[in-house]
Amino acid sequence: MNWCDMNESVLEWGSEEIAIPYRSPLDNRMHRYFPDFYMKIGSKKYLIEIKPYRFTQEPNIPKRKTKRFITEVKQWGVNLAKWEAAKEACLDNGWEFKIITEKELGISYK
């Protein structure tokens, strides 16, 4: 948020202000997705989701399907549904959807 305030290129920004409807693959019901940020930089508008890199990758199938693995698969399915809805909303509005991870932010965990 400080980056948005301090960067002269950012003309507008908001945090979790835009609601995007999506259908959850878990219950087949409509839900609302709130991307982390909306930004206007120059004449371009963006919806930004910030996630740890590991949550942006499909879970690897382990030898034993643990409770944790099943939870990760469910979350992966929900994330894909959210991100697809965000991409469609951006196409409809002439915006761009970006997922940013610690790799793009230059953060390393030890």
C-alpha positions in Angstrom: 0.0 0.0 0.0 2.9 2.3 0.7 4.2 1.6 -2.7 0.9 2.7 -4.3 0.9 5.9 -2.2 4.6 6.7 -2.9 4.6 5.8 -6.6 3.7 8.8 -8.9 2.7 6.4 -11.7 -0.2 5.0 -9.6 -3.1 7.4 -10.3 -5.7 5.4 -8.4 -5.7 2.3 -6.2 -7.9 0.4 -3.8 -7.7 -2.7 -1.7 -10.4 -5.4 -1.9 -12.9 -2.9 -3.3 -14.1 -4.8 -6.4 -16.4 -7.8 -6.1 -16.4 -10.4 -8.8 -19.0 -13.2 -8.9 -17.7 -16.7 -9.5 -19.1 -20.2 -9.2 -17.3 -22.4 -6.7 -16.4 -25.9 -7.9 -16.9 -27.1 -4.3 -20.6 -26.3 -3.9 -21.6 -25.1 -7.4 -22.9 -21.9 -5.9 -22.2 -18.3 -6.7 -19.7 -16.5 -4.4 -17.9 -13.2 -4.5 -14.2 -12.8 -5.1 -12.4 -9.6 -3.9 -9.0 -9.3 -5.6 -6.4 -7.8 -3.4 -5.9 -4.6 -5.3 -7.2 -2.4 -8.1 -4.7 0.0 -9.6 -4.7 2.5 -12.4 -1.2 3.2 -13.7 -1.2 5.7 -16.6 -4.1 4.7 -18.8 -4.0 1.0 -17.8 -6.1 -0.5 -15.1 -5.2 -3.7 -13.2 -6.7 -6.2 -10.8 -3.9 -7.7 -8.7 -3.9 -10.8 -6.6 -1.0 -11.4 -4.2 -0.4 -15.1 -3.3 2.5 -17.2 -2.2 4.0 -18.9 -5.2 3.2 -22.4 -4.0 -0.5 -21.5 -4.0 -0.3 -20.5 -7.7 0.8 -24.1 -8.7 -1.3 -27.2 -9.0 -0.6 -29.5 -6.0 1.7 -32.5 -6.7 0.0 -35.8 -6.2 1.6 -37.6 -3.3 1.8 -41.3 -2.7 -0.7 -41.0 0.1 -3.6 -38.7 -0.3 -3.6 -36.9 3.1 -6.1 -34.4 4.5 -3.7 -31.6 3.7 -3.4 -32.7 0.1 -7.2 -32.8 -0.3 -7.5 -29.3 1.3 -4.8 -28.0 -1.2 -6.7 -29.5 -4.1 -9.9 -27.9 -3.0 -8.2 -24.5 -2.6 -6.5 -24.9 -6.0 -10.0 -25.5 -7.6 -11.5 -22.4 -5.9 -8.5 -20.3 -6.8 -8.8 -21.3 -10.5 -12.5 -20.4 -10.5 -11.8 -17.0 -8.9 -8.9 -16.2 -11.3 -10.9 -17.3 -14.4 -13.8 -15.0 -13.3 -11.3 -12.1 -12.7 -9.8 -12.6 -16.2 -13.2 -12.5 -17.7 -14.2 -9.4 -15.8 -10.9 -7.7 -16.9 -11.6 -8.6 -20.5 -15.1 -7.1 -20.2 -13.6 -3.8 -18.8 -10.4 -3.5 -20.7 -8.3 -4.2 -17.6 -5.5 -6.6 -16.9 -5.4 -9.3 -14.2 -2.1 -10.1 -12.6 -1.1 -12.6 -9.9 2.0 -11.5 -8.0 4.1 -13.8 -5.8 7.1 -13.4 -3.6 9.2 -14.0 -6.8 7.9 -10.8 -8.5 8.3 -8.9 -5.2 11.9 -10.1 -4.7 11.1 -11.7 -1.4 12.9 -14.9 -0.3 12.0 -17.1 2.5 14.8 -19.0 4.4 
